[in-house]
Amino acid sequence: MRQDDRHDERIDLDSSVGYVLKEAASALRAAMEDALRPFGMTITHYSCLELLAQRPGMSNSELARGTFVTRQSMNTLLQQLERDGVVERAATPIAGKVLPTRLTAAGRRQRERASAAVREVELRMTRDLDETGRAAAFRLLRGMVAALRDDPSTDATG
């Protein structure tokens, strides 16, 4: 089969869900970077604080997974945040090598300010959706993630 005969196998960027999803992710990232810049934060820095606010005591590995960075990158960030008085970690491991991390009062204040700015970005992104539309978009995106991870426990219908 010649290359020209396989045109039906190509991705049509004008109707590709994957392409538009990547475009949306890129636009979201740029908007979040703009919103966080006045706070001197990166997206990873903010995500780390948000995770710790909602799930205190997470380990370096858990935070790395939750912010989509390597353990080494997260460890570097946590060392900086600890020096800045934003997080605190146990002096000795609780179990094995795990050092649970918690926000300090300064970290909670920093997260609160940044979270409001990030929430504005999310509201802008979904401004054309009502509550039902936002819920449907959330379910569809969760279903796509589950499908790509071969996780049948989460789908777009439930």
C-alpha positions as CSV (number, residue, x, y, z in Angstrom):
1,M,0.0,0.0,0.0
2,R,1.4,3.4,-1.0
3,Q,1.6,6.2,1.5
4,D,-1.0,8.2,-0.5
5,D,-3.5,5.3,-0.2
6,R,-3.4,5.4,3.6
7,H,-4.7,8.9,4.1
8,D,-7.7,7.6,6.0
9,E,-5.3,6.4,8.8
10,R,-3.9,9.8,9.5
11,I,-5.0,12.0,12.3
12,D,-7.2,14.9,11.2
13,L,-6.1,17.7,13.6
14,D,-9.3,19.6,13.0
15,S,-11.3,16.9,14.6
16,S,-8.8,15.1,16.8
17,V,-9.9,14.9,20.5
18,G,-6.3,14.2,21.5
19,Y,-4.9,17.3,19.7
20,V,-7.6,19.6,21.1
21,L,-7.0,18.2,24.6
22,K,-3.2,18.9,24.2
23,E,-4.1,22.4,23.0
24,A,-6.4,22.9,26.0
25,A,-3.7,21.6,28.4
26,S,-1.1,24.0,26.9
27,A,-3.5,26.9,27.2
28,L,-4.3,26.0,30.8
29,R,-0.6,25.7,31.7
30,A,0.1,29.1,30.2
31,A,-2.9,30.7,32.0
32,M,-1.8,29.1,35.3
33,E,1.8,30.2,34.9
34,D,0.5,33.8,34.3
35,A,-1.7,33.6,37.4
36,L,1.0,32.1,39.6
37,R,3.9,34.4,38.5
38,P,2.9,37.3,40.8
39,F,3.2,34.9,43.8
40,G,6.7,33.7,42.7
41,M,5.3,30.2,42.2
42,T,5.6,27.5,39.5
43,I,2.7,25.2,38.7
44,T,4.6,22.4,40.5
45,H,5.2,24.6,43.6
46,Y,1.5,25.5,43.7
47,S,0.4,21.9,43.1
48,C,2.6,20.7,45.9
49,L,1.0,23.2,48.3
50,E,-2.5,22.3,47.2
51,L,-1.9,18.6,47.6
52,L,-0.4,19.1,51.1
53,A,-3.4,21.3,52.1
54,Q,-5.8,18.6,51.1
55,R,-3.7,15.6,52.1
56,P,-1.3,16.5,54.9
57,G,1.6,14.2,55.5
58,M,2.2,13.1,52.0
59,S,5.7,11.7,51.2
60,N,8.1,12.9,48.6
61,S,7.1,10.1,46.3
62,E,3.4,10.7,46.7
63,L,3.9,14.4,46.0
64,A,6.0,13.7,42.9
65,R,3.3,11.4,41.5
66,G,0.6,14.0,42.3
67,T,2.5,16.8,40.6
68,F,3.8,14.8,37.7
69,V,7.5,15.3,38.4
70,T,10.4,13.0,39.3
71,R,11.1,12.2,43.0
72,Q,14.4,14.0,42.5
73,S,12.7,17.2,41.3
74,M,10.2,17.0,44.1
75,N,12.9,16.5,46.7
76,T,14.7,19.6,45.4
77,L,11.5,21.6,45.6
78,L,10.7,20.4,49.1
79,Q,14.2,21.3,50.3
80,Q,13.7,24.9,49.0
81,L,10.2,25.1,50.5
82,E,11.5,23.9,53.8
83,R,14.3,26.5,53.8
84,D,11.6,29.1,53.0
85,G,9.5,28.0,55.9
86,V,6.6,26.9,53.7
87,V,6.7,23.2,54.6
88,E,8.0,21.1,57.4
89,R,9.2,17.5,57.4
90,A,9.8,15.1,60.2
91,A,13.4,15.1,61.4
92,T,13.4,11.3,61.3
93,P,11.5,8.9,59.0
94,I,8.2,7.6,60.3
95,A,8.4,4.3,58.3
96,G,11.4,3.3,56.2
97,K,12.7,6.4,54.5
98,V,9.4,8.3,54.4
99,L,9.4,11.8,55.7
100,P,5.8,13.1,55.8
101,T,5.5,16.7,54.8
102,R,3.1,19.3,56.1
103,L,2.4,23.0,55.3
104,T,3.4,25.6,57.8
105,A,1.1,28.6,58.6
106,A,3.1,30.5,56.0
107,G,2.6,27.7,53.5
108,R,-1.2,27.7,54.1
109,R,-1.4,31.5,53.5
110,Q,0.7,31.2,50.4
111,R,-1.5,28.4,49.1
112,E,-4.7,30.3,49.9
113,R,-3.7,33.3,47.8
114,A,-2.5,31.2,44.9
115,S,-5.5,28.9,45.0
116,A,-7.8,31.8,44.5
117,A,-5.9,32.9,41.4
118,V,-5.9,29.3,40.0
119,R,-9.6,29.0,40.7
120,E,-10.2,32.1,38.6
121,V,-8.3,30.4,35.7
122,E,-10.5,27.3,36.0
123,L,-13.7,29.4,36.1
124,R,-12.5,31.3,33.0
125,M,-11.8,28.0,31.2
126,T,-15.3,26.7,32.0
127,R,-17.2,30.0,31.7
128,D,-19.4,28.7,28.9
129,L,-20.5,25.6,30.9
130,D,-23.2,25.4,33.5
131,E,-22.8,23.1,36.5
132,T,-24.2,20.1,34.5
133,G,-21.7,20.8,31.7
134,R,-18.8,21.1,34.1
135,A,-19.7,17.8,35.7
136,A,-20.1,16.2,32.3
137,A,-16.7,17.5,31.1
138,F,-15.1,16.2,34.3
139,R,-16.6,12.7,33.9
140,L,-15.5,12.6,30.2
141,L,-12.0,13.6,31.0
142,R,-11.7,11.2,33.9
143,G,-13.0,8.5,31.6
144,M,-10.3,9.3,29.0
145,V,-7.6,9.1,31.7
146,A,-9.0,5.8,32.9
147,A,-9.1,4.4,29.4
148,L,-5.5,5.4,28.7
149,R,-4.4,3.8,32.0
150,D,-6.5,0.7,31.4
151,D,-8.4,1.4,34.6
152,P,-12.0,0.0,34.2
153,S,-13.0,1.3,37.7
154,T,-13.5,4.8,36.2
155,D,-15.4,5.5,33.1
156,A,-17.3,8.4,31.5
157,T,-20.7,7.1,32.4
158,G,-20.5,6.8,36.1
